[in-house]
């Protein structure tokens, strides 16, 4: 269930990210996207609709798609439960 929520949040994030500009800070954009995804996951059903982080202004669509995939993978990996040893 958590993966579906994460995937839905990532899809909403990606759909909300479009635009153009000059020399954006891609690292800042990625960090903002990660924070937004973590906040959305924490809020669960009470999460507000996704929006483009200001740090992503000017980042092209192809880069946003790549960043969204990276951020989603990193957040999912960081939230996975660690397996417990069996006796």
Backbone as CSV, one residue per row, in Angstrom:
resi,resn,N_x,N_y,N_z,CA_x,CA_y,CA_z,C_x,C_y,C_z
1,UNK,0.825,-1.189,0.000,0.000,0.000,0.000,0.869,1.253,0.000
2,UNK,1.954,1.234,0.769,2.824,2.405,0.859,3.469,2.720,-0.485
3,UNK,3.816,1.674,-1.244,4.423,1.899,-2.555,3.435,2.576,-3.495
4,UNK,2.159,2.193,-3.411,1.155,2.826,-4.260,0.988,4.292,-3.889
5,UNK,0.995,4.588,-2.592,0.892,5.977,-2.145,2.095,6.770,-2.634
6,UNK,3.276,6.184,-2.523,4.495,6.849,-2.967,4.463,7.062,-4.470
7,UNK,4.050,6.046,-5.206,3.985,6.171,-6.658,2.979,7.242,-7.067
8,UNK,1.853,7.290,-6.388,0.844,8.307,-6.699,1.375,9.700,-6.391
9,UNK,2.072,9.834,-5.276,2.643,11.131,-4.917,3.704,11.543,-5.928
10,UNK,4.517,10.603,-6.362,5.553,10.902,-7.345,4.937,11.304,-8.680
11,UNK,3.874,10.617,-9.062,3.198,10.959,-10.312,2.599,12.358,-10.236
12,UNK,1.987,12.676,-9.108,1.413,14.015,-8.934,2.504,15.070,-8.965
13,UNK,3.629,14.768,-8.336,4.758,15.695,-8.334,5.262,15.923,-9.750
14,UNK,5.432,14.859,-10.506,5.936,14.972,-11.864,4.974,15.766,-12.742
15,UNK,3.685,15.506,-12.603,2.698,16.207,-13.413,2.652,17.698,-13.099
16,UNK,3.004,18.054,-11.882,2.943,19.463,-11.494,4.191,20.242,-11.900
17,UNK,5.202,19.552,-12.400,6.480,20.199,-12.703,6.646,20.446,-14.197
18,UNK,6.468,21.673,-14.616,6.736,22.081,-15.988,7.196,23.527,-15.965
19,UNK,7.865,23.964,-16.991,8.269,25.358,-17.047,9.585,25.546,-17.755
20,UNK,10.059,26.779,-17.756,11.325,27.088,-18.404,12.032,28.210,-17.650
21,UNK,13.289,28.450,-17.979,14.069,29.482,-17.312,15.521,29.357,-17.708
22,UNK,16.401,30.027,-16.969,17.813,29.973,-17.316,18.651,29.544,-16.130
23,UNK,19.593,28.680,-16.390,20.558,28.181,-15.425,19.981,27.862,-14.051
24,UNK,19.102,26.901,-13.996,18.520,26.508,-12.711,19.512,25.716,-11.868
25,UNK,19.291,25.698,-10.569,20.102,24.911,-9.643,19.449,23.538,-9.516
26,UNK,19.951,22.586,-10.284,19.355,21.257,-10.341,19.438,20.553,-8.985
27,UNK,20.533,20.721,-8.265,20.676,20.091,-6.952,19.631,20.632,-5.971
28,UNK,19.394,21.929,-6.007,18.383,22.532,-5.129,16.994,22.044,-5.511
29,UNK,16.761,21.905,-6.802,15.474,21.391,-7.276,15.259,19.967,-6.761
30,UNK,16.273,19.129,-6.893,16.158,17.738,-6.449,15.902,17.674,-4.945
31,UNK,16.603,18.503,-4.186,16.398,18.526,-2.730,14.973,18.960,-2.391
32,UNK,14.479,19.969,-3.094,13.111,20.452,-2.850,12.085,19.392,-3.219
33,UNK,12.326,18.679,-4.314,11.412,17.609,-4.715,11.402,16.498,-3.672
34,UNK,12.572,16.159,-3.143,12.652,15.122,-2.118,11.900,15.512,-0.861
35,UNK,12.066,16.763,-0.446,11.353,17.241,0.739,9.849,17.208,0.503
36,UNK,9.434,17.665,-0.674,8.007,17.685,-0.985,7.431,16.265,-0.988
37,UNK,8.159,15.316,-1.551,7.673,13.932,-1.587,7.600,13.355,-0.177
38,UNK,8.620,13.588,0.645,8.591,13.079,2.025,7.426,13.697,2.813
39,UNK,7.221,15.003,2.638,6.114,15.681,3.320,4.766,15.121,2.869
40,UNK,4.640,14.868,1.574,3.404,14.313,1.029,3.149,12.923,1.584
41,UNK,4.197,12.113,1.643,4.043,10.760,2.189,3.655,10.816,3.659
42,UNK,4.249,11.719,4.406,3.958,11.839,5.835,2.515,12.291,6.054
43,UNK,2.014,13.150,5.177,0.648,13.655,5.318,-0.390,12.627,4.892
44,UNK,0.011,11.661,4.074,-0.912,10.621,3.634,-2.111,11.199,2.898
45,UNK,-3.282,10.771,3.304,-4.520,11.200,2.646,-4.782,12.690,2.841
46,UNK,-4.150,13.297,3.820,-4.357,14.727,4.090,-3.380,15.622,3.332
47,UNK,-2.605,15.035,2.433,-1.605,15.813,1.699,-2.280,16.796,0.753
48,UNK,-1.735,18.006,0.689,-2.282,18.968,-0.272,-1.875,18.569,-1.687
49,UNK,-2.537,19.147,-2.660,-2.195,18.871,-4.049,-0.763,19.330,-4.308
50,UNK,-0.025,18.547,-5.092,1.363,18.873,-5.382,1.509,20.142,-6.195
51,UNK,2.639,20.781,-6.050,2.926,21.988,-6.819,4.415,21.986,-7.158
52,UNK,4.777,22.823,-8.082,6.175,22.915,-8.490,6.964,23.653,-7.421
53,UNK,8.009,23.011,-6.870,8.857,23.742,-5.919,9.516,24.928,-6.619
54,UNK,9.605,26.030,-5.932,10.215,27.235,-6.512,11.643,26.964,-6.971
55,UNK,12.336,26.069,-6.286,13.720,25.751,-6.647,13.815,25.088,-8.021
56,UNK,12.703,24.619,-8.541,12.700,23.935,-9.836,12.348,24.862,-10.999
57,UNK,12.118,26.123,-10.709,11.830,27.074,-11.786,12.989,27.079,-12.768
58,UNK,12.679,26.910,-14.033,13.689,26.936,-15.073,14.285,25.588,-15.423
59,UNK,13.964,24.546,-14.667,14.485,23.212,-14.967,13.631,22.622,-16.090
60,UNK,14.285,22.114,-17.134,13.557,21.590,-18.282,12.838,20.279,-17.934
61,UNK,11.840,19.957,-18.734,10.972,18.809,-18.474,11.755,17.503,-18.418
62,UNK,12.690,17.297,-19.319,13.470,16.054,-19.340,14.252,15.892,-18.032
63,UNK,14.852,16.969,-17.562,15.595,16.920,-16.300,14.654,16.685,-15.135
64,UNK,13.483,17.328,-15.147,12.500,17.117,-14.080,12.056,15.662,-14.018
65,UNK,11.848,15.059,-15.176,11.453,13.648,-15.212,12.543,12.772,-14.615
66,UNK,13.797,13.062,-14.986,14.920,12.289,-14.443,15.006,12.469,-12.928
67,UNK,14.918,13.720,-12.472,14.992,14.000,-11.041,13.848,13.336,-10.283
68,UNK,12.650,13.371,-10.842,11.500,12.746,-10.182,11.735,11.252,-9.996
69,UNK,12.296,10.601,-11.006,12.612,9.178,-10.887,13.670,8.923,-9.826
70,UNK,14.715,9.746,-9.822,15.789,9.589,-8.832,15.266,9.823,-7.420
71,UNK,14.514,10.891,-7.248,13.984,11.233,-5.926,13.052,10.141,-5.426
72,UNK,12.177,9.668,-6.292,11.236,8.613,-5.894,11.991,7.365,-5.460
73,UNK,12.975,6.954,-6.240,13.763,5.766,-5.888,14.491,5.960,-4.561
74,UNK,15.087,7.133,-4.370,15.820,7.394,-3.126,14.893,7.405,-1.918
75,UNK,13.739,8.028,-2.053,12.801,8.100,-0.933,12.249,6.712,-0.618
76,UNK,11.911,5.946,-1.640,11.413,4.586,-1.404,12.487,3.752,-0.719
77,UNK,13.722,3.834,-1.221,14.817,3.074,-0.611,15.033,3.472,0.846
78,UNK,14.914,4.757,1.142,15.167,5.227,2.500,14.033,4.894,3.469
79,UNK,12.865,4.570,2.944,11.726,4.270,3.817,11.460,2.777,3.951
80,UNK,12.233,1.970,3.291,12.030,0.521,3.371,12.376,0.017,4.769
81,UNK,11.584,-0.896,5.238,11.887,-1.524,6.523,13.062,-2.466,6.345
82,UNK,13.943,-2.448,7.297,15.075,-3.336,7.255,14.630,-4.740,7.671
83,UNK,15.051,-5.761,6.942,14.650,-7.116,7.320,15.230,-7.487,8.685
84,UNK,14.482,-8.240,9.426,14.967,-8.690,10.732,15.537,-10.099,10.593
85,UNK,16.516,-10.370,11.409,17.135,-11.698,11.381,16.166,-12.722,11.965
86,UNK,16.149,-13.875,11.368,15.308,-14.948,11.889,16.183,-15.923,12.649
87,UNK,15.670,-16.405,13.756,16.491,-17.323,14.581,16.713,-18.645,13.918
